[in-house]
């Protein structure tokens, strides 16, 4: 252990930390010095979205003190920015210690003279965003690590629009957090009278808002017995999703009981992520046994949604996030048009690593589509930037997230489940499935297929390995990928696009982000993006072709899968 790390350990042992913390440090010192070094070798970074890390003692872990420092810094920034009364809303998910972290956060805000609205128990993240907007709060926090493994927890910070922090607030809050040099700078107690609890009244308002998003309630009335299987995967979705489906009018909702109870240990899964087949396997088995029409699953904080349907062969499959997004965007655009409620200034918002098919759906329907950086905070920021000039309808990205309507400014799996079930009912009323609809969309708009791989680089050298990979791609971009010439390089960090054939460069007007994209001559798009919350680098692959009829689906799908496999092999990413 180097001297700087040892100094931090000794500072915690000598400082104003509780006895349980000091005992845990001494135990690590005696039994697991390498874990002690991991816990203290750096400070858990308050990034542009907040905190996320493994729970435990130390400067590099989620605990009372790192959460307290984050909140003290956030409080200091709010008090510099806002005149008059400041209020914040706080929510948390089902993870171990989430309630404790939420109460710690509430206590620090309150001790700084800030009015706090704290949810009485676990709630979905999108309801926190809704509450900020409904109550006129200046900021908010939700304690969650989303879909990460059980060892993790996190702290997501929001601004007054209900979206996560964006410039300049994100960097300014980080500066204030970094200025907290001692645990003695944190006000943990003294403002308890500033805390009020939120419960049923806010739930009812949120549920009413979600109900207002329905495009065809008459179709649901006809197909009310649509057979739905739903799993909250031991998370917060159980608090609202069943009620929302009931209010929508669905009468045949079957809960996956093995995963219905909120539990931060996530006992039935290794990884509480509805993107994973293993995570959704119990739900898939139940859907198959019941011969259901649709399976929906939400992650622990109910902002991501996974959807299972029967494919054209009658086999149960999980749709990827791009497929779910395409279905949702197409439904909101086409259904609004057919019902006569579309507006001339309607717009939708996607992200730079999400399927290009969304742009094509919007283009063919004369709806404006904006593409922003990855993350729903950028979707929220684009809505704010455009103001009343555009009518926001739906936004989403490939990471199993959708944001429907403008009253929530983060991804919302609660309304997404309701919308996906309404879409399934709409198709069932015409003796079709959602998968039938997806194939029809491929025929109409082009057959786009995407895949994603993540390379994990753990430990103290992990970040450097990822940085070195990105530097290599920047300085020596591949000339060809899978036999197709690379014709365009988009560097969002340098904010420059380059035509590699002509040498012409042009500005990228989005904010800086460490993302590289390679566009090949055959139209393939490969994106490299280090994760902002995990020690991973993600590679996104998008390919497309023409599908002329349903009969050609199998052959074309195999071609697209083989093309992505070839790209992965050629880039040596296995």
Order of alpha helices (4+ residues) and beta strands (2+ residues): alpha-alpha-alpha-beta-alpha-beta-alpha-beta-alpha-beta-beta-alpha-beta-alpha-alpha-beta-alpha-beta-alpha-beta-beta-beta-alpha-beta-alpha-beta-alpha-beta-beta-alpha-alpha-beta-alpha-beta-beta-beta-beta-beta-beta-beta-alpha
